[in-house]
């Protein structure tokens, strides 16, 4: 997968990569990086209404899950901020929060995959 993102794979992404990156990864990462931290923060009195702390913490976890390089971790942290805020924004409707965040993540990953395919053709 890292080869695809760095443009080192001249064959481009295969079908399994598309499924993993566009469907499975966004669902699992939304669950582990936004849903679970939000639920955990809601269980403790001292973190219950500290949404900035939640967004920041979930972004840090998201960044550390993308350890391809230091630059990518920093970039993933910034994406994690957007995803954490999206989850928080829709948090009054948990189902909507989960799927909105997953959709944004899936769209972002789709663009990366398309860029990988296009850059292989050039």
HELIX and SHEET records of a PDB file:
HELIX    1   1 UNK A    2  UNK A    6  1                                   5    
HELIX    2   2 UNK A   15  UNK A   19  1                                   5    
HELIX    3   3 UNK A   20  UNK A   24  3                                   5    
HELIX    4   4 UNK A   25  UNK A   30  1                                   6    
HELIX    5   5 UNK A   31  UNK A   35  3                                   5    
HELIX    6   6 UNK A   36  UNK A   43  1                                   8    
HELIX    7   7 UNK A   51  UNK A   64  1                                  14    
HELIX    8   8 UNK A   70  UNK A   89  1                                  20    
HELIX    9   9 UNK A   94  UNK A  121  1                                  28    
END                                                                             
